[in-house]
């Protein structure tokens, strides 16, 4: 065997070993990530969750269909639950007390995972009293987390699926979806001063004036500067885009007599 042949053989061996290591690394990452998602699936099976429509005659303090005691034992950062009928979105909502990006890549049990969790940032209060509460989740290819938000691109689906439930201990809120569209990647809560009613009005006008092929806007849903809205935000295939689904609160058990 010539020196050139020996060199080629060594190169191919090195390439083969690198390929094997890459495959092993990917497999380990997939297993670790899957473990993280199974943590969430187990948690969901441990708590009683229902997407039943709430009666507007519910009392001020209600029994929610979610076992928040069980959730808090799993992680005290869990403070609410979101359910979106017509999708697989049926998850706890978390907020880390110090690191806004923590649940971008950590599960409800604090394990590192590409699935992350459904979460809000400290720019929002945890009682949904802000004008706009932004809720984040990954657009997973397998449809988990916020992966099924893309269904709202379909106009028929958008028309037929317009409800979001938010559960908190002793409290149930219902929201009506009024907009689903692609937007830029600007940080909504840092880009708009929602304390200013004029800017709130301008923001709502901007949403209802959105007109493109990917946008579904419900012009028949009244939304005012005094309402409370939620924004479900997830990524798209483009780094500079986000897909947003927005809904206005139509029912809050705390406000019922």
Phi and psi restraints in degrees (value plus and minus 20) as a CYANA .aco file:
   2 UNK   PHI     -94.1   -54.1
   2 UNK   PSI     146.6   186.6
   3 UNK   PHI     -82.6   -42.6
   3 UNK   PSI     -57.7   -17.7
   4 UNK   PHI     -83.8   -43.8
   4 UNK   PSI     -62.3   -22.3
   5 UNK   PHI     -85.2   -45.2
   5 UNK   PSI     -59.2   -19.2
   6 UNK   PHI     -83.2   -43.2
   6 UNK   PSI     -61.0   -21.0
   7 UNK   PHI     -83.6   -43.6
   7 UNK   PSI     -64.5   -24.5
   8 UNK   PHI     -80.8   -40.8
   8 UNK   PSI     -61.3   -21.3
   9 UNK   PHI     -82.6   -42.6
   9 UNK   PSI     -62.7   -22.7
  10 UNK   PHI     -82.7   -42.7
  10 UNK   PSI     -61.6   -21.6
  11 UNK   PHI     -82.0   -42.0
  11 UNK   PSI     -64.4   -24.4
  12 UNK   PHI     -86.6   -46.6
  12 UNK   PSI     -55.0   -15.0
  13 UNK   PHI     -84.1   -44.1
  13 UNK   PSI     -63.3   -23.3
  14 UNK   PHI     -83.4   -43.4
  14 UNK   PSI     -63.9   -23.9
  15 UNK   PHI     -81.8   -41.8
  15 UNK   PSI     -61.8   -21.8
  16 UNK   PHI     -83.6   -43.6
  16 UNK   PSI     -64.5   -24.5
  17 UNK   PHI     -84.0   -44.0
  17 UNK   PSI     -59.3   -19.3
  18 UNK   PHI     -82.9   -42.9
  18 UNK   PSI     -62.9   -22.9
  19 UNK   PHI     -82.8   -42.8
  19 UNK   PSI     -61.5   -21.5
  20 UNK   PHI     -83.4   -43.4
  20 UNK   PSI     -64.7   -24.7
  21 UNK   PHI     -82.3   -42.3
  21 UNK   PSI     -60.2   -20.2
  22 UNK   PHI     -82.3   -42.3
  22 UNK   PSI     -63.4   -23.4
  23 UNK   PHI     -84.2   -44.2
  23 UNK   PSI     -62.5   -22.5
  24 UNK   PHI     -83.6   -43.6
  24 UNK   PSI     -62.3   -22.3
  25 UNK   PHI     -81.6   -41.6
  25 UNK   PSI     -64.7   -24.7
  26 UNK   PHI     -83.5   -43.5
  26 UNK   PSI     -59.5   -19.5
  27 UNK   PHI     -84.7   -44.7
  27 UNK   PSI     -62.9   -22.9
  28 UNK   PHI     -82.7   -42.7
  28 UNK   PSI     -64.7   -24.7
  29 UNK   PHI     -81.2   -41.2
  29 UNK   PSI     -60.3   -20.3
  30 UNK   PHI     -85.5   -45.5
  30 UNK   PSI     -61.7   -21.7
  31 UNK   PHI     -84.9   -44.9
  31 UNK   PSI     -65.6   -25.6
  32 UNK   PHI     -82.0   -42.0
  32 UNK   PSI     -62.9   -22.9
  33 UNK   PHI     -84.3   -44.3
  33 UNK   PSI     -60.7   -20.7
  34 UNK   PHI     -85.6   -45.6
  34 UNK   PSI     -58.7   -18.7
  35 UNK   PHI     -77.9   -37.9
  35 UNK   PSI     -61.7   -21.7
  36 UNK   PHI     -82.0   -42.0
  36 UNK   PSI     -61.5   -21.5
  37 UNK   PHI     -89.5   -49.5
  37 UNK   PSI     -55.9   -15.9
  38 UNK   PHI     -85.5   -45.5
  38 UNK   PSI     -49.8    -9.8
  39 UNK   PHI     -77.5   -37.5
  39 UNK   PSI     -64.2   -24.2
  40 UNK   PHI     -88.3   -48.3
  40 UNK   PSI     -62.0   -22.0
  41 UNK   PHI     -81.8   -41.8
  41 UNK   PSI     -59.1   -19.1
  42 UNK   PHI     -85.6   -45.6
  42 UNK   PSI     -61.5   -21.5
  43 UNK   PHI     -82.6   -42.6
  43 UNK   PSI     -61.6   -21.6
  44 UNK   PHI     -83.9   -43.9
  44 UNK   PSI     -54.1   -14.1
  45 UNK   PHI     -95.2   -55.2
  45 UNK   PSI     -40.8    -0.8
  46 UNK   PHI    -103.4   -63.4
  46 UNK   PSI     -38.3     1.7
  47 UNK   PHI    -131.5   -91.5
  47 UNK   PSI     127.9   167.9
  48 UNK   PHI    -105.7   -65.7
  48 UNK   PSI      97.8   137.8
  49 UNK   PHI    -146.8  -106.8
  49 UNK   PSI     117.2   157.2
  50 UNK   PHI    -158.3  -118.3
  50 UNK   PSI     125.1   165.1
  51 UNK   PHI    -125.1   -85.1
  51 UNK   PSI       4.2    44.2
  52 UNK   PHI     -82.9   -42.9
  52 UNK   PSI     125.3   165.3
  53 UNK   PHI     -89.6   -49.6
  53 UNK   PSI     115.7   155.7
  54 UNK   PHI    -108.4   -68.4
  54 UNK   PSI     117.2   157.2
  55 UNK   PHI     -95.0   -55.0
  55 UNK   PSI     120.9   160.9
  56 UNK   PHI     -92.3   -52.3
  56 UNK   PSI     -25.9    14.1
  57 UNK   PHI    -118.3   -78.3
  57 UNK   PSI      -3.1    36.9
  58 UNK   PHI     -85.3   -45.3
  58 UNK   PSI     129.4   169.4
  59 UNK   PHI     -90.7   -50.7
  59 UNK   PSI     151.6   191.6
  60 UNK   PHI     -79.0   -39.0
  60 UNK   PSI     -68.5   -28.5
  61 UNK   PHI    -125.3   -85.3
  61 UNK   PSI     102.4   142.4
  62 UNK   PHI    -141.7  -101.7
  62 UNK   PSI     139.4   179.4
  63 UNK   PHI    -108.1   -68.1
  63 UNK   PSI      95.4   135.4
  64 UNK   PHI    -101.5   -61.5
  64 UNK   PSI     136.2   176.2
  65 UNK   PHI    -102.2   -62.2
  65 UNK   PSI       2.7    42.7
  66 UNK   PHI    -148.2  -108.2
  66 UNK   PSI     114.2   154.2
  67 UNK   PHI    -105.8   -65.8
  67 UNK   PSI      70.3   110.3
  68 UNK   PHI     -92.6   -52.6
  68 UNK   PSI     -42.6    -2.6
  69 UNK   PHI     -84.4   -44.4
  69 UNK   PSI     -62.3   -22.3
  70 UNK   PHI     -85.2   -45.2
  70 UNK   PSI     -60.8   -20.8
  71 UNK   PHI     -83.2   -43.2
  71 UNK   PSI     -63.4   -23.4
  72 UNK   PHI     -89.2   -49.2
  72 UNK   PSI     -48.9    -8.9
  73 UNK   PHI     -87.3   -47.3
  73 UNK   PSI     -54.5   -14.5
  74 UNK   PHI     -92.2   -52.2
  74 UNK   PSI     -61.6   -21.6
  75 UNK   PHI    -186.0  -146.0
  75 UNK   PSI      96.2   136.2
  76 UNK   PHI     -86.5   -46.5
  76 UNK   PSI     -31.1     8.9
  77 UNK   PHI     -95.5   -55.5
  77 UNK   PSI     -32.4     7.6
  78 UNK   PHI     -96.4   -56.4
  78 UNK   PSI     103.4   143.4
  79 UNK   PHI    -147.9  -107.9
  79 UNK   PSI     -28.5    11.5
  80 UNK   PHI    -177.3  -137.3
  80 UNK   PSI     154.2   194.2
  81 UNK   PHI    -157.2  -117.2
  81 UNK   PSI     117.5   157.5
  82 UNK   PHI    -135.5   -95.5
  82 UNK   PSI     117.1   157.1
  83 UNK   PHI    -154.1  -114.1
  83 UNK   PSI     105.6   145.6
  84 UNK   PHI    -141.6  -101.6
  84 UNK   PSI      77.0   117.0
  85 UNK   PHI     -75.8   -35.8
  85 UNK   PSI     121.7   161.7
  86 UNK   PHI      74.4   114.4
  86 UNK   PSI     -28.9    11.1
  87 UNK   PHI    -149.9  -109.9
  87 UNK   PSI     160.0   200.0
  88 UNK   PHI    -112.4   -72.4
  88 UNK   PSI     -13.9    26.1
  89 UNK   PHI     -91.8   -51.8
  89 UNK   PSI      88.6   128.6
  90 UNK   PHI    -178.0  -138.0
  90 UNK   PSI      52.7    92.7
  91 UNK   PHI    -156.2  -116.2
  91 UNK   PSI     138.0   178.0
  92 UNK   PHI     -92.6   -52.6
  92 UNK   PSI     132.1   172.1
  93 UNK   PHI    -128.3   -88.3
  93 UNK   PSI     112.1   152.1
  94 UNK   PHI    -140.8  -100.8
  94 UNK   PSI     139.7   179.7
  95 UNK   PHI    -166.7  -126.7
  95 UNK   PSI     101.3   141.3
  96 UNK   PHI     -98.7   -58.7
  96 UNK   PSI     118.2   158.2
  97 UNK   PHI     -90.5   -50.5
  97 UNK   PSI     -38.1     1.9
  98 UNK   PHI    -147.6  -107.6
  98 UNK   PSI     -54.0   -14.0
  99 UNK   PHI    -139.1   -99.1
  99 UNK   PSI      85.7   125.7
 100 UNK   PHI     -82.2   -42.2
 100 UNK   PSI     -46.6    -6.6
 101 UNK   PHI    -115.2   -75.2
 101 UNK   PSI     -17.2    22.8
 102 UNK   PHI     -78.8   -38.8
 102 UNK   PSI     -67.6   -27.6
 103 UNK   PHI    -104.1   -64.1
 103 UNK   PSI     -13.6    26.4
 104 UNK   PHI     -85.6   -45.6
 104 UNK   PSI     -53.1   -13.1
 105 UNK   PHI    -157.8  -117.8
 105 UNK   PSI      10.8    50.8
 106 UNK   PHI    -155.0  -115.0
 106 UNK   PSI     125.9   165.9
 107 UNK   PHI    -101.8   -61.8
 107 UNK   PSI     159.5   199.5
 108 UNK   PHI     -82.4   -42.4
 108 UNK   PSI     -42.7    -2.7
 109 UNK   PHI    -115.5   -75.5
 109 UNK   PSI     -12.0    28.0
 110 UNK   PHI      62.1   102.1
 110 UNK   PSI     -10.5    29.5
 111 UNK   PHI    -104.3   -64.3
 111 UNK   PSI     121.8   161.8
 112 UNK   PHI     -85.7   -45.7
 112 UNK   PSI     111.4   151.4
 113 UNK   PHI    -183.7  -143.7
 113 UNK   PSI     122.7   162.7
 114 UNK   PHI     -89.6   -49.6
 114 UNK   PSI     -37.8     2.2
 115 UNK   PHI     -87.7   -47.7
 115 UNK   PSI     -53.5   -13.5
 116 UNK   PHI      42.3    82.3
 116 UNK   PSI    -173.4  -133.4
 117 UNK   PHI    -161.2  -121.2
 117 UNK   PSI     154.8   194.8
 118 UNK   PHI    -110.4   -70.4
 118 UNK   PSI     105.3   145.3
 119 UNK   PHI    -171.2  -131.2
 119 UNK   PSI     143.8   183.8
 120 UNK   PHI    -140.6  -100.6
 120 UNK   PSI     149.3   189.3
 121 UNK   PHI    -125.8   -85.8
 121 UNK   PSI     145.9   185.9
 122 UNK   PHI     -89.4   -49.4
 122 UNK   PSI     -27.5    12.5
 123 UNK   PHI     -86.5   -46.5
 123 UNK   PSI     -40.4    -0.4
 124 UNK   PHI    -126.3   -86.3
 124 UNK   PSI     120.8   160.8
 125 UNK   PHI     -90.7   -50.7
 125 UNK   PSI     140.2   180.2
 126 UNK   PHI    -114.8   -74.8
 126 UNK   PSI      -1.9    38.1
 127 UNK   PHI    -136.3   -96.3
 127 UNK   PSI     -11.3    28.7
 128 UNK   PHI      40.5    80.5
 128 UNK   PSI      10.7    50.7
 129 UNK   PHI    -109.8   -69.8
 129 UNK   PSI     -28.5    11.5
 130 UNK   PHI     -92.3   -52.3
 130 UNK   PSI     136.1   176.1
 131 UNK   PHI     -78.5   -38.5
 131 UNK   PSI     -61.2   -21.2
 132 UNK   PHI    -156.0  -116.0
 132 UNK   PSI      92.2   132.2
 133 UNK   PHI    -119.3   -79.3
 133 UNK   PSI     101.0   141.0
 134 UNK   PHI    -119.1   -79.1
 134 UNK   PSI     105.2   145.2
 135 UNK   PHI    -135.5   -95.5
 135 UNK   PSI     105.7   145.7
 136 UNK   PHI    -125.8   -85.8
 136 UNK   PSI     129.4   169.4
 137 UNK   PHI    -184.9  -144.9
 137 UNK   PSI     129.5   169.5
 138 UNK   PHI     -92.3   -52.3
 138 UNK   PSI     129.0   169.0
 139 UNK   PHI    -111.9   -71.9
 139 UNK   PSI      58.0    98.0
 140 UNK   PHI     -94.2   -54.2
 140 UNK   PSI     120.2   160.2
 141 UNK   PHI     -84.0   -44.0
 141 UNK   PSI     -48.1    -8.1
 142 UNK   PHI    -103.1   -63.1
 142 UNK   PSI     -14.8    25.2
 143 UNK   PHI      69.7   109.7
 143 UNK   PSI     -25.4    14.6
 144 UNK   PHI     -97.5   -57.5
 144 UNK   PSI     155.5   195.5
 145 UNK   PHI      35.8    75.8
 145 UNK   PSI    -143.5  -103.5
 146 UNK   PHI    -117.7   -77.7
 146 UNK   PSI       2.4    42.4
 147 UNK   PHI     -85.2   -45.2
 147 UNK   PSI     -43.3    -3.3
 148 UNK   PHI    -114.6   -74.6
 148 UNK   PSI     -16.0    24.0
 149 UNK   PHI     -81.2   -41.2
 149 UNK   PSI     -47.7    -7.7
 150 UNK   PHI     -80.7   -40.7
 150 UNK   PSI     -38.0     2.0
 151 UNK   PHI     -81.0   -41.0
 151 UNK   PSI     -46.1    -6.1
 152 UNK   PHI     -93.3   -53.3
 152 UNK   PSI     -23.3    16.7
 153 UNK   PHI     -89.4   -49.4
 153 UNK   PSI     -48.5    -8.5
 154 UNK   PHI     -96.5   -56.5
 154 UNK   PSI     104.1   144.1
 155 UNK   PHI     -82.9   -42.9
 155 UNK   PSI     -60.0   -20.0
 156 UNK   PHI     -86.4   -46.4
 156 UNK   PSI     -62.4   -22.4
 157 UNK   PHI     -83.0   -43.0
 157 UNK   PSI     -61.6   -21.6
 158 UNK   PHI     -79.2   -39.2
 158 UNK   PSI     -61.7   -21.7
 159 UNK   PHI     -89.3   -49.3
 159 UNK   PSI     -52.0   -12.0
 160 UNK   PHI    -114.1   -74.1
 160 UNK   PSI     -32.7     7.3
 161 UNK   PHI    -150.2  -110.2
 161 UNK   PSI      76.7   116.7
 162 UNK   PHI    -146.3  -106.3
 162 UNK   PSI      -9.9    30.1
 163 UNK   PHI    -132.3   -92.3
 163 UNK   PSI     120.1   160.1
 164 UNK   PHI    -149.1  -109.1
 164 UNK   PSI     112.7   152.7
 165 UNK   PHI    -124.9   -84.9
 165 UNK   PSI     116.9   156.9
 166 UNK   PHI    -140.8  -100.8
 166 UNK   PSI     103.9   143.9
 167 UNK   PHI    -129.4   -89.4
 167 UNK   PSI     119.5   159.5
 168 UNK   PHI    -155.5  -115.5
 168 UNK   PSI     145.7   185.7
 169 UNK   PHI     -75.8   -35.8
 169 UNK   PSI      98.5   138.5
 170 UNK   PHI      49.5    89.5
 170 UNK   PSI      -3.9    36.1
 171 UNK   PHI    -166.4  -126.4
 171 UNK   PSI     117.9   157.9
 172 UNK   PHI    -149.8  -109.8
 172 UNK   PSI     111.1   151.1
 173 UNK   PHI    -143.8  -103.8
 173 UNK   PSI     127.2   167.2
 174 UNK   PHI    -147.3  -107.3
 174 UNK   PSI     117.4   157.4
 175 UNK   PHI    -144.1  -104.1
 175 UNK   PSI     129.2   169.2
 176 UNK   PHI    -129.6   -89.6
 176 UNK   PSI     105.8   145.8
 177 UNK   PHI     -90.8   -50.8
 177 UNK   PSI     110.2   150.2
 178 UNK   PHI    -143.3  -103.3
 178 UNK   PSI     -28.9    11.1
 179 UNK   PHI    -175.8  -135.8
 179 UNK   PSI     122.7   162.7
 180 UNK   PHI    -167.3  -127.3
 180 UNK   PSI      99.2   139.2
 181 UNK   PHI    -183.4  -143.4
 181 UNK   PSI     142.6   182.6
 182 UNK   PHI    -106.2   -66.2
 182 UNK   PSI     114.4   154.4
 183 UNK   PHI    -153.9  -113.9
 183 UNK   PSI     154.8   194.8
 184 UNK   PHI     -96.9   -56.9
 184 UNK   PSI     157.8   197.8
 185 UNK   PHI    -113.2   -73.2
 185 UNK   PSI      -2.2    37.8
 186 UNK   PHI     -85.3   -45.3
 186 UNK   PSI     127.6   167.6
 187 UNK   PHI     -97.5   -57.5
 187 UNK   PSI      90.3   130.3
 188 UNK   PHI     -77.5   -37.5
 188 UNK   PSI     -67.4   -27.4
 189 UNK   PHI     -93.7   -53.7
 189 UNK   PSI     -38.1     1.9
 190 UNK   PHI    -118.3   -78.3
 190 UNK   PSI     -31.0     9.0
 191 UNK   PHI    -115.3   -75.3
 191 UNK   PSI     -39.3     0.7
 192 UNK   PHI    -150.1  -110.1
 192 UNK   PSI     114.4   154.4
 193 UNK   PHI    -110.8   -70.8
 193 UNK   PSI      70.9   110.9
 194 UNK   PHI     -94.9   -54.9
 194 UNK   PSI     -22.1    17.9
 195 UNK   PHI     -92.6   -52.6
 195 UNK   PSI     -41.0    -1.0
 196 UNK   PHI    -110.6   -70.6
 196 UNK   PSI      95.6   135.6
 197 UNK   PHI     -81.2   -41.2
 197 UNK   PSI     -50.5   -10.5
 198 UNK   PHI     -85.9   -45.9
 198 UNK   PSI     -61.6   -21.6
 199 UNK   PHI     -91.4   -51.4
 199 UNK   PSI     -51.8   -11.8
 200 UNK   PHI     -83.1   -43.1
 200 UNK   PSI     -63.0   -23.0
 201 UNK   PHI     -82.9   -42.9
 201 UNK   PSI     -63.1   -23.1
 202 UNK   PHI     -84.0   -44.0
 202 UNK   PSI     -57.0   -17.0
 203 UNK   PHI     -85.6   -45.6
 203 UNK   PSI     -65.2   -25.2
 204 UNK   PHI     -84.0   -44.0
 204 UNK   PSI     -61.0   -21.0
 205 UNK   PHI     -80.5   -40.5
 205 UNK   PSI     -60.4   -20.4
 206 UNK   PHI     -81.9   -41.9
 206 UNK   PSI     -62.5   -22.5
 207 UNK   PHI     -82.6   -42.6
 207 UNK   PSI     -69.7   -29.7
 208 UNK   PHI     -92.7   -52.7
 208 UNK   PSI     -34.1     5.9
 209 UNK   PHI    -114.4   -74.4
 209 UNK   PSI     -19.5    20.5
 210 UNK   PHI     -88.8   -48.8
 210 UNK   PSI     102.6   142.6
 211 UNK   PHI    -157.8  -117.8
 211 UNK   PSI      82.7   122.7
 212 UNK   PHI    -172.3  -132.3
 212 UNK   PSI     153.1   193.1
 213 UNK   PHI     -84.0   -44.0
 213 UNK   PSI     -46.0    -6.0
 214 UNK   PHI    -112.7   -72.7
 214 UNK   PSI     -24.7    15.3
 215 UNK   PHI    -113.5   -73.5
 215 UNK   PSI     117.7   157.7
 216 UNK   PHI    -142.8  -102.8
 216 UNK   PSI      95.3   135.3
 217 UNK   PHI    -143.0  -103.0
 217 UNK   PSI     108.5   148.5
 218 UNK   PHI    -114.7   -74.7
 218 UNK   PSI      75.7   115.7
 219 UNK   PHI     -88.4   -48.4
 219 UNK   PSI     -35.7     4.3
 220 UNK   PHI    -108.1   -68.1
 220 UNK   PSI     -21.3    18.7
 221 UNK   PHI    -116.4   -76.4
 221 UNK   PSI      94.9   134.9
 222 UNK   PHI     -94.7   -54.7
 222 UNK   PSI     107.4   147.4
 223 UNK   PHI    -152.9  -112.9
 223 UNK   PSI     105.0   145.0
 224 UNK   PHI    -137.4   -97.4
 224 UNK   PSI     152.1   192.1
 225 UNK   PHI     -88.8   -48.8
 225 UNK   PSI     -33.9     6.1
 226 UNK   PHI    -115.2   -75.2
 226 UNK   PSI     -22.9    17.1
 227 UNK   PHI    -101.2   -61.2
 227 UNK   PSI     150.4   190.4
 228 UNK   PHI    -134.2   -94.2
 228 UNK   PSI     105.8   145.8
 229 UNK   PHI    -140.8  -100.8
 229 UNK   PSI     138.5   178.5
 230 UNK   PHI    -141.7  -101.7
 230 UNK   PSI     127.2   167.2
 231 UNK   PHI    -142.7  -102.7
 231 UNK   PSI      96.6   136.6
 232 UNK   PHI    -110.8   -70.8
 232 UNK   PSI      99.5   139.5
 233 UNK   PHI    -139.3   -99.3
 233 UNK   PSI     110.7   150.7
 234 UNK   PHI    -162.8  -122.8
 234 UNK   PSI     144.3   184.3
 235 UNK   PHI    -102.4   -62.4
 235 UNK   PSI     147.4   187.4
 236 UNK   PHI    -139.9   -99.9
 236 UNK   PSI    -187.2  -147.2
 237 UNK   PHI     -95.1   -55.1
 237 UNK   PSI     -27.9    12.1
 238 UNK   PHI    -130.8   -90.8
 238 UNK   PSI     114.9   154.9
 239 UNK   PHI     -83.9   -43.9
 239 UNK   PSI     -47.1    -7.1
 240 UNK   PHI    -117.6   -77.6
 240 UNK   PSI      -2.5    37.5
 241 UNK   PHI    -146.8  -106.8
 241 UNK   PSI     135.0   175.0
 242 UNK   PHI    -155.9  -115.9
 242 UNK   PSI     127.7   167.7
 243 UNK   PHI    -123.7   -83.7
 243 UNK   PSI     105.3   145.3
 244 UNK   PHI    -135.4   -95.4
 244 UNK   PSI     115.8   155.8
 245 UNK   PHI    -141.7  -101.7
 245 UNK   PSI     103.2   143.2
 246 UNK   PHI    -141.0  -101.0
 246 UNK   PSI     124.1   164.1
 247 UNK   PHI    -163.4  -123.4
 247 UNK   PSI     130.2   170.2
 248 UNK   PHI    -128.5   -88.5
 248 UNK   PSI     121.7   161.7
 249 UNK   PHI     -89.7   -49.7
 249 UNK   PSI     108.9   148.9
 250 UNK   PHI    -136.1   -96.1
 250 UNK   PSI     -31.9     8.1
 251 UNK   PHI    -173.1  -133.1
 251 UNK   PSI     117.3   157.3
 252 UNK   PHI    -163.7  -123.7
 252 UNK   PSI      97.6   137.6
 253 UNK   PHI     -81.0   -41.0
 253 UNK   PSI     -45.3    -5.3
 254 UNK   PHI     -87.5   -47.5
 254 UNK   PSI     -41.4    -1.4
 255 UNK   PHI    -118.7   -78.7
 255 UNK   PSI     -18.6    21.4
 256 UNK   PHI    -105.9   -65.9
 256 UNK   PSI     126.5   166.5
